[in-house]
Amino acid sequence: MIQREDFSNALSKSVGDKFTLENVISFTVELIVVLLLAFIINRIGKFFIRKFFNIKIKGGLQHERRDLTLQKLLENILSYFVGFITIITILNNFFDVKGILAGAGVVGIAVGFGAQSLVKDIITGFFIIFEEQFFVGDYVRINTFEGTVTQIGLRITKVRAFSGEIQIIPNGTIIEVTNFSAHNSVAVVDISVAYGENIEKVEAIINEYLTDLTERYEDVVKTPELLGVQTLGPTEVVLRIICETLPMRHLQMSRQLRKDIKILLDEHGIATPLSKMMLLSQPVGNTNV
């Protein structure tokens, strides 16, 4: 009983010494200073990171996306690092942080065996960025999901589909990647005309329309090419046009080309193919005896 009372008195005295008014005021001031310094360091660090990449971005759209991705990643790493140091500094007022960190090293080894997937995600995330597989803003197909990359983190990648849903993909599960934004796209447009039309005349009309297409549409990289007759269908002759566009602009330009050429052919009286149906009538009953 005496030993228990002695321990209780000692503990009360220790706590009382720790939380005196002077110590509370000192801790509060130190806490404010630490948080203020962390905020300032975080803001200054992000400012210099953005300044560096603003100067560096001069290499086209693909390099701009890569630098934007690296910028956001470095900003996140800076925030994590400053936050960790801030927490350790604050906890140092209550515990022996050196002992905790030493123990954490031993525990970390044990936890590491159970966190292999997490480590795999982080390592894969670094390789995705530095191998330039895809960047923020790219339109990609990852495994079976297709959409626009909105975020690349140390552990996960976020992809937004055309219909709006967000797919969160752990980096370690990324096996197959198709990047549709890495290079220019190609619009393939087939134009059908009736068999009775003069094909050479149709080709001349379309070629004249294609000559100044780069001046009218900024998405067109170079003058489109009319390849000629692609197929002979049951009721139509199909002409094929290929048009190189900026990345992921080929679908919009395909629709625009079809609209413009349809209007153009109508203006020149070029008929579009129509399906024909022949009806044969048979007399009722058998007239042969």
KEDO-193194 format. One line per field, with one value per residue: chain; x, y, z of N, C-alpha, C in turn. Coordinates in pm, whole numbers, plus 50000, padded with zeros to 5 digits. Layout:
BEGIN
unit: [A;...]
nu: [X;...]
nv: [Y;...]
nw: [Z;...]
cau: [X;...]
cav: [Y;...]
caw: [Z;...]
cu: [X;...]
cv: [Y;...]
cw: [Z;...]
END
This chain:
BEGIN
unit: [A;A;A;A;A;A;A;A;A;A;A;A;A;A;A;A;A;A;A;A;A;A;A;A;A;A;A;A;A;A;A;A;A;A;A;A;A;A;A;A;A;A;A;A;A;A;A;A;A;A;A;A;A;A;A;A;A;A;A;A;A;A;A;A;A;A;A;A;A;A;A;A;A;A;A;A;A;A;A;A;A;A;A;A;A;A;A;A;A;A;A;A;A;A;A;A;A;A;A;A;A;A;A;A;A;A;A;A;A;A;A;A;A;A;A;A;A;A;A;A;A;A;A;A;A;A;A;A;A;A;A;A;A;A;A;A;A;A;A;A;A;A;A;A;A;A;A;A;A;A;A;A;A;A;A;A;A;A;A;A;A;A;A;A;A;A;A;A;A;A;A;A;A;A;A;A;A;A;A;A;A;A;A;A;A;A;A;A;A;A;A;A;A;A;A;A;A;A;A;A;A;A;A;A;A;A;A;A;A;A;A;A;A;A;A;A;A;A;A;A;A;A;A;A;A;A;A;A;A;A;A;A;A;A;A;A;A;A;A;A;A;A;A;A;A;A;A;A;A;A;A;A;A;A;A;A;A;A;A;A;A;A;A;A;A;A;A;A;A;A;A;A;A;A;A;A;A;A;A;A;A;A;A;A;A;A;A;A;A]
nu: [50084;50195;50396;50239;50114;50338;50424;50204;50211;50454;50403;50201;50340;50525;50358;50243;50467;50513;50295;50273;50172;50357;50492;50282;50219;50464;50472;50248;50322;50545;50419;50259;50460;50595;50393;50344;50594;50603;50391;50486;50725;50619;50462;50658;50827;50654;50611;50864;50889;50679;50768;51003;50906;50743;50928;51055;50869;50856;50843;50634;50309;50316;50545;50465;50249;50389;50562;50372;50259;50482;50527;50297;50335;50578;50500;50316;50486;50651;50462;50390;50638;50701;50479;50524;50766;50676;50484;50651;50814;50630;50541;50772;50771;50635;50708;50982;51115;51327;51357;51111;51132;51346;51235;51032;51169;51234;50978;50887;51018;50890;50628;50666;50676;50410;50313;50370;50231;50169;50423;50489;50298;50390;50651;50590;50444;50645;50795;50605;50588;50856;50923;50755;50501;50229;50054;49909;49603;49619;49451;49368;49378;49363;49435;49126;48980;48883;48965;49021;49321;49328;49475;49795;49935;50159;50073;49825;49632;49408;49137;48914;48617;48446;48177;48178;48229;48469;48757;48957;49274;49504;49853;50017;49863;49846;49876;49848;49873;49730;49801;49633;49694;49957;50060;49979;49642;49446;49192;48957;48757;48480;48317;48018;47892;47655;47630;47585;47715;47983;48292;48548;48485;48366;48587;48751;48604;48604;48881;48944;48804;48951;49197;49240;49186;49337;49362;49108;49035;49176;49244;49332;49623;49779;49727;49446;49415;49281;49229;49110;48899;48759;48591;48352;48029;47701;47515;47658;47953;48243;48444;48756;48890;49169;49273;49500;49508;49522;49608;49349;49147;49032;48782;48593;48665;48609;48331;48280;48393;48232;47987;48047;48125;47897;47718;47857;47854;47581;47539;47662;47505;47549;47447;47347;47380;47096;46897;46750;46446;46292;45980;45811;45528;45304;45074;44761;44693;44738;44797;44876;44789]
nv: [49881;50120;50147;50176;50420;50587;50567;50680;50938;51022;51010;51200;51426;51439;51478;51713;51882;51879;51999;52264;52610;52773;52593;52513;52752;52792;52565;52610;52843;52741;52547;52704;52844;52632;52526;52751;52786;52545;52583;52806;52705;52501;52647;52811;52613;52487;52705;52746;52502;52517;52741;52647;52449;52603;52753;52548;52426;52403;52239;52140;51974;51712;51712;51913;51795;51591;51739;51873;51660;51566;51794;51809;51572;51614;51827;51698;51516;51695;51811;51587;51531;51768;51770;51532;51591;51805;51685;51507;51690;51820;51605;51552;51698;51550;51281;51045;51082;50977;50719;50615;50631;50458;50218;50206;50149;49878;49769;49852;49683;49441;49512;49571;49329;49265;49464;49456;49493;49764;49881;49791;49932;50197;50191;50118;50344;50543;50444;50464;50739;50826;50673;50779;50676;50755;51065;51324;51431;51286;51068;50746;50384;50173;49859;49738;49964;50283;50623;50969;51069;51194;51219;51127;50950;50855;50605;50545;50577;50798;50783;50934;50850;50892;50925;51024;50882;50799;50606;50444;50332;50109;50149;49927;49732;49788;49665;49658;49928;50162;50444;50703;50963;51010;51051;51212;51180;50991;51053;50858;50860;50751;50796;50764;50724;50724;50465;50568;50810;51030;50928;51045;51314;51350;51297;51512;51729;51674;51677;51944;52064;51970;52099;52348;52285;52279;52547;52619;52457;52420;52187;52013;51869;51837;51863;51675;51351;51212;50886;50736;50501;50285;50060;49861;49861;49703;49896;50128;50334;50352;50601;50676;50885;51012;51182;51358;51453;51659;51500;51282;51424;51326;51202;51407;51559;51375;51363;51628;51642;51460;51593;51838;51743;51611;51829;51965;51783;51772;52033;52020;51848;51574;51250;51057;50710;50495;50240;49987;49821;49544;49431;49135;49009;48733;48541;48440;48108;47812;47818;47633;47323]
nw: [50000;50080;49888;49658;49708;49718;49449;49318;49418;49315;49043;49020;49094;48885;48663;48740;48739;48469;48346;48430;48455;48333;48165;47999;47865;47737;47574;47412;47274;47138;46984;46815;46679;46550;46382;46226;46101;45959;45781;45637;45525;45367;45183;45063;44955;44767;44604;44483;44352;44162;44027;43913;43734;43573;43432;43302;43134;42811;42599;42436;42421;42532;42697;42867;43005;43136;43303;43457;43596;43745;43895;44063;44202;44340;44500;44666;44796;44934;45109;45264;45385;45530;45700;45846;45982;46135;46304;46447;46579;46747;46907;47043;47271;47456;47453;47430;47144;46997;47095;47014;46735;46693;46778;46594;46364;46390;46411;46163;45985;46031;45964;45700;45560;45547;45393;45126;44887;44902;44884;44631;44479;44513;44403;44139;44068;44055;43837;43633;43597;43543;43325;43146;43080;43096;43161;43369;43237;43004;42774;42834;42825;43084;43183;43169;43184;43062;43004;43109;43260;43580;43811;43933;44177;44449;44518;44397;44091;43936;43717;43497;43345;43025;43075;43328;43572;43829;43832;44062;44065;44193;44165;44149;44029;43765;43455;43172;42949;42738;42567;42437;42390;42339;42083;41765;41644;41403;41180;41019;40745;40569;40262;40094;39765;39496;39242;38989;38968;38857;38935;38920;38908;39160;39325;39254;39354;39630;39686;39634;39841;40059;40051;40191;40453;40686;40752;40827;41041;41349;41474;41285;41170;40934;40575;40481;40321;40029;39972;39775;39596;39823;39878;39690;39727;39763;39674;39655;39601;39785;39915;40068;40324;40496;40788;40969;41305;41606;41921;42022;41894;41674;41655;41676;41451;41250;41251;41179;40922;40778;40787;40651;40395;40312;40283;40084;39866;39818;39728;39481;39349;39374;39408;39686;39781;39740;39871;39676;39611;39467;39370;39300;39151;39177;38998;39143;39224;39019;38683;38506;38363]
cau: [50000;50286;50462;50143;50097;50460;50424;50100;50261;50561;50342;50130;50440;50583;50258;50231;50583;50508;50187;50262;50126;50470;50518;50170;50238;50580;50434;50154;50401;50626;50328;50223;50579;50621;50290;50366;50712;50566;50307;50571;50816;50538;50425;50779;50872;50565;50633;50985;50861;50599;50852;51096;50838;50695;51041;51095;50767;50874;50867;50516;50200;50352;50636;50387;50177;50486;50607;50260;50248;50594;50506;50200;50393;50676;50426;50262;50596;50690;50359;50405;50764;50686;50382;50588;50861;50597;50427;50761;50858;50528;50541;50895;50743;50567;50769;51118;51095;51436;51323;50998;51182;51428;51142;50957;51251;51218;50839;50871;51062;50783;50512;50701;50640;50267;50277;50442;50150;50184;50555;50480;50223;50474;50759;50529;50409;50765;50830;50507;50620;50988;50924;50663;50396;50117;50059;49780;49544;49621;49339;49433;49306;49442;49371;49001;48910;48926;48925;49123;49396;49310;49574;49891;49995;50261;50012;49709;49606;49265;49100;48775;48558;48373;48046;48194;48271;48612;48814;49079;49350;49635;49957;50074;49777;49848;49949;49846;49840;49723;49796;49582;49736;50101;50090;49863;49542;49410;49049;48929;48620;48434;48209;47949;47820;47580;47705;47565;47792;48117;48383;48656;48429;48350;48721;48800;48530;48651;49020;48941;48759;49053;49323;49257;49123;49423;49339;48975;49022;49305;49272;49391;49769;49824;49620;49396;49442;49177;49299;49045;48789;48792;48514;48235;47919;47586;47446;47738;48099;48292;48573;48814;48973;49240;49303;49579;49462;49583;49567;49212;49053;48993;48638;48521;48692;48539;48192;48279;48420;48113;47886;48088;48126;47757;47665;47928;47804;47444;47549;47704;47409;47599;47345;47389;47321;46967;46868;46637;46375;46210;45869;45760;45394;45275;44927;44704;44651;44826;44727;44920;44712]
cav: [50000;50236;50160;50228;50562;50656;50575;50775;51073;51055;51035;51327;51532;51447;51540;51853;51956;51886;52083;52391;52720;52820;52495;52517;52870;52767;52466;52673;52930;52656;52484;52805;52872;52515;52521;52865;52755;52438;52645;52891;52619;52431;52743;52851;52499;52472;52819;52721;52389;52568;52833;52565;52383;52707;52787;52428;52384;52468;52132;52085;51926;51592;51753;51993;51701;51523;51832;51898;51543;51568;51907;51772;51467;51675;51906;51604;51465;51804;51824;51472;51543;51877;51726;51432;51661;51886;51595;51459;51803;51842;51490;51553;51763;51456;51148;51031;51053;50892;50581;50574;50610;50336;50106;50203;50083;49733;49738;49874;49564;49341;49560;49571;49201;49265;49579;49444;49552;49908;49913;49768;50044;50317;50173;50123;50484;50613;50399;50518;50879;50847;50608;50857;50591;50846;51180;51387;51489;51190;50975;50616;50263;50100;49728;49739;50091;50386;50758;51073;51064;51316;51226;51018;50961;50756;50474;50521;50661;50822;50798;50973;50803;50993;50945;51096;50806;50799;50477;50455;50213;50095;50146;49793;49645;49834;49567;49702;50069;50217;50590;50759;51103;51020;51100;51263;51081;50988;51036;50781;50894;50688;50870;50677;50790;50629;50408;50645;50935;51032;50918;51142;51445;51350;51307;51649;51816;51649;51724;52090;52097;51932;52175;52453;52241;52314;52687;52633;52382;52416;52050;51939;51889;51856;51849;51537;51283;51124;50767;50685;50406;50186;49937;49866;49797;49661;50010;50249;50336;50411;50671;50690;51001;51006;51317;51359;51558;51662;51382;51263;51513;51262;51171;51531;51597;51280;51410;51754;51613;51399;51698;51931;51678;51587;51956;51995;51696;51816;52155;51985;51754;51435;51171;50955;50581;50456;50097;49962;49696;49502;49345;49047;48958;48601;48519;48347;47980;47753;47820;47517;47199]
caw: [50000;50087;49759;49562;49736;49675;49302;49280;49450;49220;48912;49028;49095;48751;48575;48782;48688;48322;48302;48501;48370;48251;48061;47904;47782;47652;47473;47319;47186;47051;46888;46715;46598;46466;46277;46136;46019;45865;45677;45553;45448;45267;45080;44989;44876;44652;44514;44403;44263;44050;43950;43835;43623;43480;43346;43229;43036;42681;42505;42374;42505;42606;42804;42962;43090;43222;43407;43548;43683;43839;43986;44166;44284;44430;44599;44764;44877;45025;45213;45354;45460;45628;45799;45933;46070;46228;46405;46533;46663;46850;46998;47120;47399;47545;47454;47380;47001;46947;47128;46930;46598;46693;46783;46468;46263;46406;46375;46020;45912;46041;45888;45558;45498;45525;45311;44999;44780;44912;44830;44485;44422;44514;44305;44006;44043;44010;43703;43539;43570;43484;43194;43065;43027;43078;43250;43399;43117;42893;42759;42835;42865;43183;43194;43091;43207;42967;43043;43119;43387;43659;43918;43949;44310;44480;44536;44312;43974;43919;43576;43482;43220;42948;43138;43454;43689;43860;43866;44141;44030;44258;44062;44137;43950;43626;43373;43033;42932;42603;42576;42312;42381;42322;41947;41692;41605;41261;41153;40897;40706;40446;40196;39998;39656;39413;39128;38867;38969;38799;39050;38905;38944;39305;39384;39233;39446;39767;39696;39643;39977;40158;40037;40291;40577;40801;40786;40885;41166;41417;41519;41173;41171;40796;40476;40470;40195;39974;39925;39655;39616;39926;39852;39603;39798;39681;39614;39665;39590;39910;39907;40203;40354;40624;40833;41093;41395;41738;41998;42068;41825;41548;41653;41645;41312;41163;41241;41105;40781;40717;40770;40545;40264;40274;40233;39960;39759;39786;39650;39345;39290;39380;39477;39782;39741;39795;39856;39585;39636;39352;39409;39195;39185;39121;38989;39240;39165;38918;38553;38425;38389]
cu: [50088;50354;50368;50121;50219;50464;50322;50145;50368;50505;50271;50228;50500;50487;50241;50345;50574;50405;50166;50220;50237;50499;50408;50184;50353;50547;50342;50228;50482;50540;50291;50340;50606;50521;50307;50485;50680;50484;50393;50662;50739;50501;50545;50828;50786;50582;50754;50966;50783;50682;50946;51027;50777;50805;51074;50998;50785;50884;50745;50420;50242;50445;50562;50310;50272;50529;50496;50242;50358;50580;50411;50256;50493;50608;50368;50370;50642;50591;50370;50527;50752;50588;50442;50683;50786;50539;50535;50806;50759;50529;50665;50877;50682;50641;50914;51110;51203;51408;51210;51045;51266;51340;51063;51035;51238;51077;50819;50914;50953;50662;50538;50664;50490;50220;50349;50364;50161;50318;50555;50407;50311;50584;50705;50491;50527;50803;50733;50545;50751;51005;50827;50556;50268;50127;49918;49729;49543;49494;49397;49331;49400;49370;49245;48927;48970;48876;49044;49189;49379;49414;49664;49959;50103;50202;49902;49709;49456;49237;48950;48724;48481;48239;48056;48242;48423;48655;48945;49155;49480;49744;50013;49991;49775;49937;49960;49800;49839;49702;49754;49630;49884;50139;49962;49770;49512;49260;49034;48782;48589;48313;48148;47876;47755;47665;47694;47647;47930;48219;48495;48609;48413;48485;48776;48732;48583;48794;49028;48899;48870;49175;49345;49196;49206;49403;49205;48961;49161;49341;49338;49539;49823;49709;49575;49420;49324;49247;49240;48933;48833;48721;48402;48125;47806;47520;47532;47885;48151;48430;48625;48905;49042;49286;49377;49539;49547;49535;49423;49112;48999;48843;48557;48542;48624;48395;48182;48302;48298;48005;47921;48079;47984;47694;47727;47875;47661;47446;47585;47612;47457;47503;47409;47319;47190;46946;46743;46577;46284;46104;45822;45626;45371;45123;44881;44656;44747;44750;44766;44837;44803]
cv: [50124;50258;50219;50378;50642;50674;50678;50918;51116;51088;51169;51443;51552;51517;51686;51937;51976;51987;52203;52498;52768;52725;52495;52635;52849;52670;52527;52763;52848;52589;52582;52833;52757;52508;52634;52840;52647;52495;52727;52807;52547;52524;52783;52737;52478;52585;52794;52602;52436;52661;52755;52505;52483;52749;52671;52390;52463;52364;52070;52024;51807;51626;51836;51902;51629;51614;51864;51782;51541;51681;51870;51665;51523;51760;51815;51550;51570;51818;51710;51488;51651;51837;51625;51499;51743;51800;51545;51568;51829;51729;51487;51620;51667;51324;51157;50986;50962;50745;50528;50544;50484;50213;50093;50137;49933;49691;49752;49754;49457;49382;49552;49442;49193;49377;49576;49506;49703;49953;49897;49882;50167;50307;50181;50266;50564;50573;50452;50659;50892;50773;50675;50770;50671;50954;51229;51457;51396;51106;50836;50505;50185;49971;49728;49871;50200;50522;50852;51067;51198;51330;51103;51040;50857;50615;50445;50616;50674;50852;50829;50929;50916;51025;51002;51015;50804;50658;50500;50325;50210;50077;50006;49698;49683;49740;49615;49847;50103;50367;50646;50902;51120;51080;51152;51148;51092;50962;50965;50800;50827;50763;50780;50762;50683;50583;50495;50773;50917;51037;51021;51283;51456;51367;51449;51746;51800;51699;51875;52136;52072;52023;52279;52416;52277;52459;52706;52566;52367;52277;51966;51972;51915;51826;51703;51481;51195;51003;50711;50589;50298;50054;49967;49788;49758;49777;50135;50224;50413;50470;50693;50811;50977;51148;51310;51479;51560;51541;51389;51361;51451;51232;51295;51571;51501;51324;51538;51731;51552;51504;51790;51868;51646;51715;51989;51911;51733;51942;52127;51880;51611;51354;51072;50823;50554;50307;50081;49825;49665;49403;49266;48991;48826;48584;48417;48222;47934;47744;47703;47395;47079]
cw: [50000;49953;49654;49583;49693;49522;49254;49305;49351;49083;48911;49025;48957;48655;48609;48734;48538;48274;48394;48403;48278;48136;47955;47809;47684;47540;47368;47221;47088;46944;46777;46621;46501;46351;46176;46044;45917;45750;45581;45465;45336;45151;44996;44900;44753;44552;44423;44308;44140;43962;43859;43714;43526;43384;43253;43118;42907;42570;42443;42474;42590;42721;42909;43057;43185;43336;43505;43646;43788;43940;44098;44258;44384;44537;44707;44856;44978;45139;45314;45444;45568;45737;45897;46032;46174;46340;46502;46629;46777;46953;47086;47256;47500;47559;47411;47235;46946;46976;47041;46788;46589;46696;46654;46357;46269;46364;46225;45937;45913;45959;45738;45488;45469;45436;45177;44884;44781;44852;44678;44416;44408;44409;44163;43969;43993;43868;43598;43498;43494;43352;43098;43001;43001;43184;43278;43273;42998;42893;42740;42855;42956;43215;43109;43104;43119;43011;43049;43257;43458;43769;43914;44083;44329;44485;44436;44192;43959;43771;43571;43346;43152;43011;43278;43572;43702;43898;43940;44126;44108;44152;44041;44054;43802;43545;43229;43026;42784;42615;42442;42289;42353;42186;41882;41654;41456;41248;41019;40862;40573;40392;40088;39893;39570;39295;39003;38861;38907;38914;39040;38942;39096;39373;39370;39330;39589;39785;39707;39783;40081;40157;40147;40426;40701;40845;40856;41020;41229;41466;41410;41164;41031;40701;40465;40330;40155;39911;39796;39691;39714;39901;39752;39671;39706;39609;39610;39637;39712;39887;40048;40211;40488;40659;40966;41178;41522;41818;42046;42007;41698;41542;41617;41500;41214;41142;41158;40955;40712;40691;40653;40407;40218;40217;40098;39844;39720;39700;39504;39282;39287;39465;39573;39747;39812;39771;39769;39614;39517;39401;39287;39238;39113;39113;39093;39170;39058;38787;38467;38463;38373]
END
